[in-house]
Amino acid sequence: MIAEDLDTLDPEPLRQALRASRAELAFKQAVIDRRPHENAVLWRLQFTAKSDVDDAEQKSLLDEALDSDLATGGREACRSTDR
């Protein structure tokens, strides 16, 4: 929108544009917030695969930790898009 148009527009289209902008911003922020978590998971997967994870119990603990991290990251992303 051009600044001159703001004086001639009805309030409802302005509200709709603001709502759309807020929704888009919330989505983009959720994507940005999720990136460090995704990078940490990928880093852990990459370097754990190279280390000594021969023990089945260690592998099981790592899988549980990753599942927990992924679940937490998903809930946080959902929470940030609900705002």
Rosetta constraint file for C-alpha pairs under 8 A:
AtomPair CA 1 CA 5 HARMONIC 6.61 0.50
AtomPair CA 1 CA 6 HARMONIC 7.46 0.50
AtomPair CA 2 CA 6 HARMONIC 7.01 0.50
AtomPair CA 3 CA 7 HARMONIC 7.78 0.50
AtomPair CA 4 CA 8 HARMONIC 7.53 0.50
AtomPair CA 5 CA 9 HARMONIC 6.21 0.50
AtomPair CA 9 CA 13 HARMONIC 7.10 0.50
AtomPair CA 9 CA 14 HARMONIC 7.24 0.50
AtomPair CA 10 CA 14 HARMONIC 6.90 0.50
AtomPair CA 11 CA 15 HARMONIC 6.22 0.50
AtomPair CA 12 CA 16 HARMONIC 6.20 0.50
AtomPair CA 13 CA 17 HARMONIC 6.12 0.50
AtomPair CA 14 CA 18 HARMONIC 6.12 0.50
AtomPair CA 15 CA 19 HARMONIC 6.12 0.50
AtomPair CA 16 CA 20 HARMONIC 6.17 0.50
AtomPair CA 17 CA 21 HARMONIC 6.14 0.50
AtomPair CA 18 CA 22 HARMONIC 6.12 0.50
AtomPair CA 19 CA 23 HARMONIC 6.17 0.50
AtomPair CA 20 CA 24 HARMONIC 6.20 0.50
AtomPair CA 21 CA 25 HARMONIC 6.08 0.50
AtomPair CA 22 CA 26 HARMONIC 6.09 0.50
AtomPair CA 23 CA 27 HARMONIC 6.25 0.50
AtomPair CA 23 CA 81 HARMONIC 7.67 0.50
AtomPair CA 24 CA 28 HARMONIC 6.21 0.50
AtomPair CA 25 CA 29 HARMONIC 6.04 0.50
AtomPair CA 26 CA 30 HARMONIC 6.16 0.50
AtomPair CA 26 CA 80 HARMONIC 6.61 0.50
AtomPair CA 26 CA 81 HARMONIC 5.37 0.50
AtomPair CA 26 CA 83 HARMONIC 7.17 0.50
AtomPair CA 27 CA 31 HARMONIC 6.39 0.50
AtomPair CA 27 CA 80 HARMONIC 7.81 0.50
AtomPair CA 27 CA 81 HARMONIC 5.67 0.50
AtomPair CA 28 CA 32 HARMONIC 6.25 0.50
AtomPair CA 29 CA 33 HARMONIC 5.99 0.50
AtomPair CA 29 CA 80 HARMONIC 7.68 0.50
AtomPair CA 30 CA 34 HARMONIC 6.10 0.50
AtomPair CA 30 CA 77 HARMONIC 5.29 0.50
AtomPair CA 30 CA 78 HARMONIC 7.86 0.50
AtomPair CA 30 CA 80 HARMONIC 5.81 0.50
AtomPair CA 30 CA 81 HARMONIC 6.31 0.50
AtomPair CA 31 CA 35 HARMONIC 6.49 0.50
AtomPair CA 31 CA 77 HARMONIC 7.53 0.50
AtomPair CA 32 CA 36 HARMONIC 7.89 0.50
AtomPair CA 33 CA 37 HARMONIC 7.72 0.50
AtomPair CA 33 CA 77 HARMONIC 7.43 0.50
AtomPair CA 34 CA 38 HARMONIC 6.28 0.50
AtomPair CA 34 CA 73 HARMONIC 6.70 0.50
AtomPair CA 34 CA 77 HARMONIC 6.62 0.50
AtomPair CA 35 CA 39 HARMONIC 6.09 0.50
AtomPair CA 36 CA 40 HARMONIC 6.13 0.50
AtomPair CA 37 CA 41 HARMONIC 6.29 0.50
AtomPair CA 37 CA 73 HARMONIC 6.80 0.50
AtomPair CA 38 CA 42 HARMONIC 6.18 0.50
AtomPair CA 39 CA 43 HARMONIC 5.97 0.50
AtomPair CA 40 CA 44 HARMONIC 6.10 0.50
AtomPair CA 41 CA 45 HARMONIC 6.17 0.50
AtomPair CA 41 CA 66 HARMONIC 6.95 0.50
AtomPair CA 41 CA 69 HARMONIC 7.94 0.50
AtomPair CA 42 CA 46 HARMONIC 6.06 0.50
AtomPair CA 43 CA 47 HARMONIC 6.14 0.50
AtomPair CA 44 CA 48 HARMONIC 5.64 0.50
AtomPair CA 45 CA 49 HARMONIC 6.04 0.50
AtomPair CA 46 CA 50 HARMONIC 6.85 0.50
AtomPair CA 47 CA 51 HARMONIC 6.38 0.50
AtomPair CA 48 CA 52 HARMONIC 7.55 0.50
AtomPair CA 48 CA 53 HARMONIC 6.94 0.50
AtomPair CA 49 CA 53 HARMONIC 7.17 0.50
AtomPair CA 53 CA 58 HARMONIC 6.29 0.50
AtomPair CA 53 CA 59 HARMONIC 6.06 0.50
AtomPair CA 54 CA 58 HARMONIC 7.66 0.50
AtomPair CA 54 CA 59 HARMONIC 7.42 0.50
AtomPair CA 55 CA 59 HARMONIC 6.42 0.50
AtomPair CA 56 CA 60 HARMONIC 6.11 0.50
AtomPair CA 57 CA 61 HARMONIC 6.19 0.50
AtomPair CA 58 CA 62 HARMONIC 6.15 0.50
AtomPair CA 59 CA 63 HARMONIC 6.16 0.50
AtomPair CA 60 CA 64 HARMONIC 6.24 0.50
AtomPair CA 61 CA 65 HARMONIC 6.20 0.50
AtomPair CA 62 CA 66 HARMONIC 6.17 0.50
AtomPair CA 63 CA 67 HARMONIC 6.12 0.50
AtomPair CA 64 CA 68 HARMONIC 6.12 0.50
AtomPair CA 65 CA 69 HARMONIC 6.14 0.50
AtomPair CA 66 CA 70 HARMONIC 6.08 0.50
AtomPair CA 67 CA 71 HARMONIC 6.12 0.50
AtomPair CA 68 CA 72 HARMONIC 6.16 0.50
AtomPair CA 69 CA 73 HARMONIC 6.09 0.50
AtomPair CA 70 CA 74 HARMONIC 6.13 0.50
AtomPair CA 71 CA 75 HARMONIC 6.29 0.50
AtomPair CA 72 CA 76 HARMONIC 6.22 0.50
AtomPair CA 73 CA 77 HARMONIC 6.17 0.50
AtomPair CA 74 CA 78 HARMONIC 6.21 0.50
AtomPair CA 75 CA 79 HARMONIC 6.10 0.50
AtomPair CA 76 CA 80 HARMONIC 6.20 0.50
AtomPair CA 77 CA 81 HARMONIC 6.38 0.50
AtomPair CA 78 CA 82 HARMONIC 6.28 0.50
AtomPair CA 79 CA 83 HARMONIC 6.91 0.50
